[in-house]
Amino acid sequence: MITLTVKIPAELVQAMDALAARTHQSRSELVRRALQAYVQAHEADTDGASLLDAIPDLVGCFSGGPADLSSNPAHLAELGQH
């Protein structure tokens, strides 16, 4: 393994130490696991996921408006002019 030195605020170190004690893990193990989870979560964001995949709970939540909003260029005529 490679050693990495980082600067962490004192409050975060205190919270990390408390969590390490509760979970019987070292600081290093906590940081490795947290960083791994963070990197994996952000790699998943770029694995070809579409905007639709990111906001499925919002699809269909709007009612009203023109049925051809996404396909009729007339709806874009005044876009950005206000």
Backbone hydrogen bonds, N-H to C=O, Kabsch-Sander energy under -0.5 kcal/mol:
donor,donor_aa,acceptor,acceptor_aa,energy
6,V,4,L,-0.5
8,I,6,V,-0.5
13,V,9,P,-2.0
14,Q,10,A,-2.3
15,A,11,E,-2.1
16,M,12,L,-2.7
17,D,13,V,-2.9
18,A,14,Q,-2.1
19,L,15,A,-2.2
20,A,16,M,-2.8
21,A,17,D,-2.2
22,R,18,A,-2.2
23,T,19,L,-2.4
24,H,20,A,-0.9
25,Q,20,A,-2.0
30,L,26,S,-2.2
31,V,27,R,-2.7
32,R,28,S,-2.8
33,R,29,E,-2.6
34,A,30,L,-2.6
35,L,31,V,-2.8
36,Q,32,R,-2.5
37,A,33,R,-2.4
38,Y,34,A,-2.2
39,V,35,L,-2.7
40,Q,36,Q,-2.6
41,A,37,A,-2.2
42,H,38,Y,-1.9
43,E,39,V,-2.2
44,A,40,Q,-2.0
45,D,41,A,-0.9
46,T,42,H,-0.6
46,T,43,E,-1.0
47,D,44,A,-0.9
48,G,46,T,-0.7
54,A,50,S,-1.3
55,I,51,L,-1.4
58,L,55,I,-1.6
59,V,55,I,-0.7
59,V,56,P,-0.6
61,C,58,L,-2.0
63,S,61,C,-0.5
69,L,66,P,-1.1
71,S,68,D,-1.1
72,N,68,D,-2.0
75,H,72,N,-1.7
76,L,73,P,-1.5
77,A,74,A,-1.0
79,L,76,L,-1.4
81,Q,78,E,-1.9
